[in-house]
Amino acid sequence: MKLDTKELQHISLLYVEDDADILNQMKMLYGKIFKQLFTASNGKDGLNTFKENQKNIDIVVTDINMPKMNGLDMIKEINNLSSNNIPTIVTTAHTDSNHLLNAMDLKVDKYIPKPVQVKDLTISIVELVQKYRKSANLELLAKGLVQKKTQFENLTQELQHKLDLKTKEAQYLDTIVDNFVVTFQTNKNGDIENVSSKFIRYFEYTKDELIGQNINILRCESCGGESFQQIMLKAIHTKKSISSTHTLKTSSDKKVVCDLTMTPLYGSDGLVCNYKFFLDVV
């Protein structure tokens, strides 16, 4: 990864280290290049600093063996305080397997042995903050893009002169929807033609088990066997998306409560050619 110094100006860092020489070096360097640098010389002070500045800290870098409270115990307390997981990097001169296992249990993002290479550590900080920021925003972004994507699909049918542009945008949205939205599509007869990766992960089917099968293969505990067909007919009559709540079962018989929205898609002849289903899992 090529280090973008402009990106550093948008990151605030908590650095916890009991070695005074290392901490002073980091203060001199990181205090200049990051948006904000918070420091502490032991886990207890690091935890207090996090409590006081939680909203302003994007990532935590800490040593393990420190007085008053070690780095792993501090991370555990920080995880309990933070409603959203905050990225963490552990630096240590020890390679004890117990430390590694404890770090894994706490879902520490990176374990860097000392002596730390500043450039490598800085790159890791940027990568982790970018990853966490994208993860936090993509779920919200994907839901908003679902409606926009459907509008694009209908618009391309009406405005042929904009077809190429809208198709490219739809392909981009498809990638996001596939990974972050529970969705599937059927033909006009209710046979499943496509399912998103997110759907596969939630309901534990394989694509081979679903593609080509009638929608009734998705077992609905809260409705009769004809419920999906009834929703399709209602959508045809109203020419609108239909929303309803269902309790479906996964491949391993787990119950999943979800708000289902079904949208009919029309061909150039004005007749329904497909049905798109979006599931918001409760």
N, C-alpha and C positions, 0 to 999 in steps of 0.2 A: 504494500500500500504506500502510495506517495503521500507524504505528510502535508496536509493543507493547513498552513499556519493561521489562516483566517478562521478555520473551524475551531481552533483552540480558544479564540476570543469569545466563543459562545458556550464554554464549558466551565463549570465551577467544581472544584475538586477538594475533597477532604483527604489529607495525607497524614498518616499516623505512624510514627517511627521513634523508638527510644534512643537510637544512636544519634547523638547531638550533631556530629559532623555531617552525617547523611542528611539529617533534617535541615540543617543550615544551608547545605548545597541546594537542596530542593526548593527551599524558600527563595534563594537567590535566582534560580532558574525559572521555576514554575510560577513564582510570584509575578514575573514579567510577561510570560506568554499566555497564561490562562486568564479567563475573565475574572475569576476570584479563586484564591487559595486559602483554605482553612487547614490549620495544622494542630497536632497534639503529640505529646511525647509518651503517652501510655493509653491503654484501652479505655480507662475510666474517663479521662479528659476527652478522648476522642468521641465517646458516647455522648457526653455532655455537650460537646461542640455540635454534634449532629442534631441533638434535640433542639438547640437554640437556632440552628440554621437549616433545618430539614428542607424547607421549601426552596432553598437556594443551592443545594448540593446535588450534583448530577451523578457523581461516582465516588467510591471510597477505595483508597489504596492504603493497605496496612501491613505492618510487620506482624508476626505471630507472637514470638516470645517477648513480652514487655511486662513491666511492673504494674501492680494494682489490678489490671485486667488484661488478659492476652487478646490478641487480635481476633481469634475465632469466637471467643465469648462476646466480644464487642459486636461482631457481625451478626451473631444470633440475636442480640438485643436490638440492633438496628432493624433487622428483618421483622421483628415483632412490632416495632414502632411504625414502620413504613407501610402505608396502604398499598402502594405500588412497589414492586420489587425494584431495588436500586442496584446497579451493577457494582461488583466488588472484585478487587484484585488483591491477592495475598503475595507479599514478598517475604522470603525467609532464607537464612543460610543453612537451614536444616532440611533434610530430605526424608525425614521419618515418615514411614508409611501411615502411621496413625494420624499424623497431621494431614496427610493427603486425603485419607478417608473422611476425617472430620470436615475438611473443606468441601468435599463432594457432598456430604450430608447437608451442608448449609447452602448448597448450590452456588458456591463461589465460582465466578465466571472465569478466572484465570489464576494460575499458580506460577509465580515467577521466582526462580532461585536467585540468590545473591551471589556475586555482585551484580546489581541490576544495570543493564544497558539502558541509558536514559532514552535514547531514540526508540528502542523497541518498546519500552514502557509507555512512552508518549503515544506511539502508534496504537498500542493496545487500548489505551484510554479512549482515544478518538473512535476506534472501531466499536467498542462496547457501548459508548454513549449513543452513537448513531444507530446501532442495532436496537437498543432499548427504546429510543425515541420513535423509530419506525414501528416497532411492535405495538407501542401504546397507541399510535395514531391510525394504524392500518385497519383495525377492526371497525372503528368509527367511520373511517373513510370508505371502507368497502360497503357498508350499509347504505351510505348516502349515494354511492355510485350505482347501486342496483337499480334504483328508480331511473336514474339518468340513462343507464344502459338500455332499459326497456324503451324509453322515449327515442333513443337513437335508432333502435331496431325498427320501430314503427315509422319513424321519419324517413328512413332510407327507402321505404316502400312508396312513399308519397312524393319524395323529392329525388328523382333519379339522377339529376345533374350533380347532386352532392353525395352520390353513393360511395365513391372511392374514399373520400375523407371520413365519412361516418363509419365505414367498414373498418378502417384502421383504428379509429377510436374504440369501436366495439371490441376489437381483438385485444387491445390493451386492457379494457375493462374485464374481458373474459378471464384473463390471467389472474386478476385480483379476486374476482368472484369465485373462481375455481378453488383458490387456496383459502379464502376467508369467509365464504358464504355457503351455507347448507342449501343446496339447490339441485334440482333435476328437471329434465325436460322429457315430454312424451310426444308421440305423434297424435293425430286427431282421434285415433282409436284407443288411446290410453296406453300404448306400448312404450316402454321406457327407451329413449334414444341416447340420453346422455346424463351423467351424474357428476357432480363436482367432487374434487378430492376431499373437501371438507365433509361432504355427505358420507363418503366412504369411511372416513375416520370416525364419525359419530355413530354410524349405524353398523359398522363392522362387516359389511358385505364386501365382496370383490366386484369389480365392474362386470366381469364375465357372468356373475350370478344375476345381475340386474338388467344388462342391456338386452333388449328384445323381449323381456318379460312384461306381462301386463302389470299395471300399477298396483293391482290387488296383492302382489307379492309383498308389498309393504304392509305389514299387519297392523291394523288400527284397532286398539282395544276399546276406544271410546265411541265407536261408530259401527254401523252395519257395513256389510261387504260392498254395498253399492254407493257408499258415501262419496267417493272420489268422482264417480260418474255423475252423481247428482250435482256436485259442484261444477263440473264441466258444463252440464246442461244449463245451469243457472247463469254461468258466465256467457254462454252463447245468447241467451235471451236478453240479458242486461247489457251485454257488450262492455262489461267492466271487470276489473280484477275482483276476485272474491276472497275474503279472509275468514278464517275459522280456526278454532283451537282443537287439537287432537292429541291423543296419547298413542304414540306408535311404539312398536317393539323393535329392538335391534336384533341382529342375527343371533346373539346369545341370550335373547329374551329379556334384556334390560328395558325398562319403561323410559320413554323419552317424551316429555310434555313439550309441545311446540305450537306456536302460532303460525299457521300455514296461509300463504297468500298465493293464489293461482291466477295467472294472467294468460288469456288466450292470445295467440299470435296469428295474424291474418296474412293470407297470400295475396298476390296481385288480383286474383279473381274475387276478393272480398270475403272468401270463406276461411274458416279456421283451419290452419294447417298444423299447428303445434300448441302445446300448453306448457307454460313455464311455472314451476313450483319453487317458492322460496320459503324456507323454514327458519323461523326465529326460535331457537331452542331456549326454553324457559329455565 
